[in-house]
Amino acid sequence: MKRLQDMIETLSIPVFATLLGLLVGSIFVWLAGVQPLQTYTSLFCEGFGPTGCDSLTDLIVVDITDEDTGETTYHFAPTYGEKGHPLGLALERATPLILAALSATVAFKAGMFSIGMDGQFALGALVAAFLGYWLPQQIYGLAGVVDPDEASEALQLVMRLSIPAIIISLAAAAGAFYSWIAGYLKVKLNVNELISTIILNAIAVQFVTFMLNGPLRADMNNVARTERIDDTAWLMPFNRAFLNDVDWFNGARLGIGIFIALVAAILLWVYIWRTTSGYEQRMTQGSSLFARFGGIPTDRAIIRAMLISGALSGIAGAIQILGVERRMVDGFVLSGTGFDGVLVAVLARESVVAIFFVAVLYSGLQLGAINLQFGNIPRQLGGMIIALIILFTSMEDYFRSLITRFRLRVFGVDQIVNDDDNSDGTEEVQHA
């Protein structure tokens, strides 16, 4: 019962925080001269609802009326994909967020409050943007192929299987090295990782901007950009590959990147909770001094965590280029994807499982906020609502204290103490 109560309490906090954020946000919506219900309906329908969604109930079941026959059919909203589904776009936007949030989580688990994901993300993207067209050119040259369209099917198949893997690996190495710098400064010189990662982010932004406007610039277009990556390096979206007949994916560049993110999440969970190295990191997070006196090599745990963290951010940047953008454009480094990943990790309480759902929710709310303007509703209201939800979600300790006070008033001190005693006894018996 105690575990069930704890689980219900943990799940109720983000739900209560979201409802409270919507309630407070309705005040600002009303001051803007817009009906709160209309705004929230548009926000969630644009972010999570299928075609024809015009009420909150349509997020679950949507009814579609045929214009010719007048017949009405009912569909399960999340799987109804006529003209595409916003969830496909939300998953597309969530893919790099999941990897960036995993990157932040593995650093946090070693006691490193690293926010250098933006710089590592940008460098990984730059490596992918360059190798995406340069590497195929070198392979075609070595194979004696003048026109890529005339290359044999066997060569193209080998390139399609190997080039993305090579590029993602090198992008991960670039991100890992850049993150290692902050870890090394922390371990050897005791430089605060928050300061060092902020500085490293700024350096990465300036370096990438220089490369886009200088050596890697493809043409003299108004906006600096690299050459388009070769088709053999392209992580083709589902709607352009084997699921091109599925309407659900229309309009979304969702591809194999989402599976890479899920595999990375599974591997990271196993690493953190089922390996000795992961145990060392978790002990380092709790108290590095205590862990050191316990014989745990904390310096090694920090360096290892920063390497893994940077690699995940580099992979996120590579997937965004190879699977979505297909080239790097000036301003890409200012997207804030890495910082949003840190935010997702914080909201998910560093839970690898929760990161996926929080990233999708966050991406859907962002998508809905952007589309509010098409309904004559200021898009800034959507951003304000998201900020309020994040603010109240961060007040977990306050909500837990409220729940504790409520339990004391309703059940009394004796009942709560007895529940705790029974839970401890059960756990001791199970341990024995």
C-alpha positions in Angstrom: 0.0 0.0 0.0 2.8 2.4 0.8 4.4 1.8 -2.6 1.0 2.3 -4.3 0.5 5.6 -2.4 4.0 6.8 -3.4 3.4 5.9 -7.0 0.0 7.8 -7.0 1.6 10.7 -5.3 4.4 10.9 -7.8 2.0 10.7 -10.8 -0.4 13.2 -9.3 2.2 15.9 -8.9 2.8 16.6 -12.6 -0.9 16.3 -13.4 -1.8 18.7 -10.6 1.0 21.1 -11.7 -0.3 21.0 -15.3 -3.9 21.8 -14.2 -2.7 24.6 -12.0 -0.6 26.0 -14.8 -3.6 26.0 -17.1 -5.7 27.6 -14.4 -3.3 30.4 -13.8 -2.6 30.8 -17.5 -6.4 31.3 -18.1 -6.1 34.6 -16.3 -3.6 35.9 -18.8 -5.7 34.4 -21.7 -8.8 36.2 -20.4 -6.8 39.5 -20.1 -5.8 39.1 -23.7 -9.5 39.1 -24.7 -9.7 35.4 -25.6 -11.8 32.7 -24.1 -9.6 30.2 -22.1 -11.5 27.2 -23.2 -11.1 28.2 -26.9 -7.3 28.7 -26.3 -6.8 25.4 -24.6 -8.8 23.6 -27.1 -6.8 25.0 -30.0 -3.5 24.4 -28.1 -4.1 20.7 -27.5 -5.9 20.0 -30.8 -3.1 21.6 -32.8 -0.5 19.8 -30.8 -2.1 16.3 -30.3 -5.4 16.2 -32.2 -6.2 14.7 -35.6 -7.9 16.4 -38.5 -11.3 17.5 -37.5 -10.4 18.1 -33.8 -12.4 21.0 -32.5 -13.0 20.0 -28.9 -11.1 18.4 -26.1 -13.1 15.2 -26.4 -11.9 14.9 -30.0 -8.4 14.2 -28.5 -9.8 10.7 -27.6 -12.6 10.0 -30.1 -13.2 12.1 -33.2 -16.3 11.9 -35.4 -16.0 12.5 -39.1 -19.0 13.2 -41.4 -18.8 12.2 -45.0 -19.8 15.3 -47.1 -21.4 13.1 -49.9 -23.4 10.6 -47.9 -23.7 12.5 -44.6 -22.7 9.3 -42.7 -20.8 9.9 -39.5 -18.0 7.5 -38.4 -16.1 7.5 -35.1 -12.3 7.0 -34.9 -9.8 6.6 -32.1 -8.1 10.0 -32.3 -4.4 9.1 -31.7 -4.5 6.6 -34.6 -6.7 8.5 -37.0 -4.2 9.9 -39.5 -6.1 11.4 -42.5 -4.0 14.3 -43.9 -1.4 13.5 -41.3 -1.4 13.6 -37.5 0.2 16.2 -35.2 1.6 13.4 -33.1 3.9 12.6 -36.0 5.3 16.1 -35.9 5.5 16.0 -32.1 7.6 12.8 -32.3 9.8 14.4 -34.9 10.5 17.3 -32.7 10.8 15.1 -29.6 13.5 12.9 -31.1 16.5 15.3 -30.5 14.9 16.3 -27.2 15.0 12.7 -26.0 18.6 12.4 -26.8 19.5 15.8 -25.3 17.5 14.9 -22.2 19.3 11.6 -21.9 22.6 13.5 -22.3 21.7 15.8 -19.4 20.5 12.9 -17.3 23.7 10.9 -17.5 25.7 14.0 -16.5 23.3 14.8 -13.6 23.7 11.2 -12.4 27.4 11.9 -11.9 26.7 15.1 -9.9 27.6 17.3 -12.9 25.1 20.0 -13.7 26.2 20.3 -17.3 24.2 22.5 -19.7 26.6 22.1 -22.6 24.2 20.1 -24.7 23.7 23.0 -27.1 27.4 23.2 -28.1 27.8 19.5 -28.4 24.5 19.3 -30.4 25.8 22.0 -32.8 29.2 20.3 -33.3 27.6 16.9 -33.9 25.3 18.6 -36.5 28.2 20.3 -38.2 30.2 17.1 -38.5 27.1 15.4 -40.0 26.4 18.3 -42.4 30.0 18.2 -43.7 30.5 14.4 -43.9 27.0 14.0 -45.4 28.2 15.3 -48.7 32.0 15.0 -48.5 32.2 11.3 -47.6 30.0 10.1 -50.5 32.1 12.2 -52.9 35.2 10.5 -51.7 33.7 7.0 -52.0 32.4 7.8 -55.5 35.9 9.0 -56.5 37.6 5.9 -55.2 35.1 3.7 -57.0 35.6 5.6 -60.3 32.0 6.8 -60.4 31.6 10.1 -62.2 27.8 10.4 -62.0 26.3 9.2 -58.7 23.1 8.2 -60.5 25.1 5.7 -62.5 26.5 4.0 -59.5 25.6 0.3 -59.1 22.8 -0.7 -56.8 25.2 -2.8 -54.7 27.5 0.2 -54.1 24.6 2.4 -53.2 23.2 -0.2 -50.8 26.5 -0.5 -49.0 26.8 3.2 -48.8 23.3 3.7 -47.5 24.0 1.1 -44.7 27.5 2.3 -43.8 27.7 6.1 -44.3 24.9 7.1 -41.8 26.5 4.8 -39.2 30.0 6.3 -39.8 28.7 9.8 -39.6 26.7 9.3 -36.5 29.7 7.7 -34.8 32.0 10.6 -35.7 29.4 13.1 -34.6 29.1 11.3 -31.3 32.9 11.4 -31.0 32.9 15.1 -31.6 30.3 15.7 -28.9 32.0 13.4 -26.5 35.3 15.2 -26.9 33.7 18.6 -26.4 32.0 17.4 -23.3 35.2 15.8 -22.0 36.8 19.2 -21.9 34.3 20.4 -19.2 34.8 17.1 -17.3 38.5 17.4 -17.4 38.4 21.0 -16.2 36.2 19.9 -13.3 38.4 17.0 -12.2 41.8 18.5 -12.7 41.2 22.2 -12.0 37.9 22.1 -10.1 36.3 24.5 -12.6 32.6 24.8 -12.1 30.9 22.8 -14.8 28.0 25.2 -15.1 30.4 28.0 -16.0 32.6 25.9 -18.3 29.7 24.5 -20.3 28.2 27.9 -20.8 31.5 29.2 -22.1 32.0 26.1 -24.3 28.5 26.6 -25.7 29.3 30.2 -26.7 32.6 29.0 -28.4 30.8 26.3 -30.3 28.1 28.7 -31.6 30.8 31.1 -32.8 32.9 28.3 -34.4 29.9 26.8 -36.2 28.7 30.2 -37.4 32.2 30.9 -38.8 32.3 27.5 -40.6 28.8 28.1 -42.1 29.7 31.5 -43.4 33.2 30.6 -44.5 34.7 27.3 -45.4 31.5 25.2 -45.6 29.3 27.8 -47.3 27.8 26.2 -50.4 26.6 29.3 -52.3 26.0 33.0 -51.9 22.3 32.6 -50.9 20.9 35.2 -48.5 21.2 32.7 -45.7 24.5 30.9 -45.3 24.1 27.1 -45.6 26.1 24.0 -46.4 25.7 21.7 -49.4 22.8 19.2 -49.2 23.8 15.8 -47.9 23.9 13.0 -50.4 21.0 10.6 -50.6 23.2 7.7 -49.4 23.6 9.6 -46.1 19.9 10.5 -45.7 18.0 8.8 -42.9 14.9 8.7 -45.0 11.6 9.6 -43.2 8.9 6.9 -42.9 6.6 8.8 -45.3 9.2 8.7 -48.0 10.2 5.0 -47.5 8.3 1.9 -46.6 5.4 3.7 -44.9 4.6 6.1 -47.7 1.0 4.9 -48.0 0.3 5.5 -44.3 -1.5 8.9 -44.0 -0.6 9.2 -40.3 3.0 10.1 -41.2 2.1 12.8 -43.8 3.7 16.1 -43.2 6.2 14.7 -40.6 9.8 13.9 -41.2 9.7 11.3 -38.6 12.2 8.5 -39.3 14.6 5.9 -37.9 15.9 8.6 -35.5 13.1 7.9 -33.0 14.2 4.2 -32.8 17.8 5.3 -32.3 16.6 7.5 -29.4 14.6 4.7 -27.9 17.5 2.2 -28.1 19.8 4.9 -26.5 17.3 5.3 -23.7 17.2 1.5 -23.1 20.9 1.2 -23.1 21.3 4.2 -20.8 18.8 2.7 -18.3 20.7 -0.6 -18.3 24.0 1.3 -17.8 22.8 3.5 -15.0 20.8 0.9 -13.0 22.3 -2.5 -13.9 26.1 -1.9 -14.2 28.9 -1.2 -11.8 29.9 1.9 -13.6 26.3 3.2 -13.4 26.3 2.5 -9.6 29.6 4.5 -9.3 27.9 7.5 -11.1 24.9 7.4 -8.9 27.0 7.3 -5.7 29.0 10.2 -7.1 25.8 12.2 -7.6 24.8 11.6 -4.0 28.0 12.7 -2.4 31.3 12.6 -4.2 33.3 12.9 -1.0 31.5 10.0 0.7 31.8 8.0 -2.5 35.6 8.7 -2.7 36.1 7.5 0.9 34.0 4.4 0.0 36.6 3.5 -2.7 34.6 4.7 -5.7 36.8 6.4 -8.4 34.7 9.6 -8.6 37.0 11.4 -11.0 36.8 8.5 -13.5 33.0 8.3 -13.0 32.7 12.1 -13.9 34.9 11.8 -17.0 32.9 8.7 -18.2 29.6 10.4 -17.6 30.7 13.5 -19.5 31.9 11.4 -22.5 28.6 9.6 -22.7 26.7 12.8 -22.2 28.5 14.5 -25.1 28.2 11.5 -27.4 24.4 11.5 -26.9 24.2 15.2 -27.7 26.4 14.7 -30.8 24.1 11.9 -32.0 21.1 14.2 -31.5 22.7 16.8 -33.8 23.6 14.3 -36.4 20.1 12.8 -36.5 18.6 16.2 -36.9 20.8 16.9 -40.0 20.6 13.4 -41.5 17.0 12.8 -40.9 15.3 16.2 -40.9 17.2 19.2 -42.2 19.6 17.5 -44.7 21.8 20.6 -44.6 22.9 23.1 -41.9 21.6 26.6 -42.2 22.9 29.7 -40.4 20.8 30.1 -37.2 20.5 26.4 -36.6 22.7 26.6 -33.6 20.3 29.1 -32.0 17.4 26.6 -31.9 17.9 25.9 -28.2 17.4 22.2 -28.6 20.1 21.3 -26.2 18.8 23.6 -23.5 15.2 22.3 -24.1 16.7 18.8 -23.5 18.0 19.9 -20.1 14.6 21.2 -19.3 12.9 17.9 -20.3 15.4 16.0 -18.1 14.6 18.2 -15.1 10.9 17.9 -15.6 11.2 14.1 -16.0 13.1 14.0 -12.7 16.0 12.3 -14.5 13.8 9.3 -15.1 14.9 7.6 -18.4 11.3 6.3 -18.8 9.6 9.6 -18.1 11.9 11.5 -20.5 10.1 10.0 -23.6 6.6 11.1 -22.5 7.8 14.5 -21.2 9.6 15.2 -24.5 6.5 14.3 -26.6 4.3 16.4 -24.3 6.7 19.3 -24.5 7.0 19.1 -28.2 3.3 18.8 -28.7 2.7 21.9 -26.6 5.3 23.8 -28.5 3.7 22.8 -31.8 0.2 23.8 -30.5 1.6 27.1 -29.3 3.1 27.9 -32.7 -0.2 27.1 -34.5 -2.3 29.2 -32.2 -1.7 32.2 -34.4 -3.7 30.5 -37.2 -6.7 30.7 -35.0 -6.3 34.5 -34.4 -4.9 33.7 -30.9 -1.6 35.3 -29.9 1.1 32.6 -30.1 2.8 34.1 -27.1 -0.1 32.8 -24.9 1.0 29.3 -25.8 4.6 30.0 -24.7 3.3 31.6 -21.5 1.1 28.6 -20.7 4.0 26.2 -21.2 6.2 28.3 -19.0 3.6 28.3 -16.2 3.3 24.5 -16.4 7.1 24.1 -16.2 7.2 26.5 -13.2 4.6 24.6 -11.2 6.1 21.3 -12.1 9.4 22.4 -10.6 7.6 23.0 -7.3 7.5 19.3 -6.5 8.7 19.7 -2.9 6.0 22.2 -2.2 3.3 19.9 -3.6 4.6 17.0 -1.6 4.4 19.0 1.6 0.8 19.9 0.8 0.0 16.3 0.2 1.6 15.4 3.6 -0.4 18.1 5.4 -3.6 16.8 3.7 -2.8 13.3 4.8 -2.1 14.4 8.4 -5.5 16.2 8.6 -7.5 13.5 7.0 -5.9 10.3 8.4 -4.0 11.6 11.4 -0.4 11.1 12.6 -0.9 7.6 14.0 -2.3 6.1 10.8 0.6 7.5 8.7 3.2 6.3 11.2 1.6 2.8 11.2 1.6 2.8 7.4 5.3 3.7 7.4 6.1 1.1 10.0 4.2 -1.6 8.1 6.0 -0.7 4.9 9.4 -0.8 6.6 8.6 -4.1 8.1 7.5 -5.6 4.7 10.6 -4.3 3.0 12.8 -5.8 5.8 11.1 -9.2 5.4 11.4 -9.0 1.6 15.1 -8.1 2.0 15.7 -11.0 4.4 
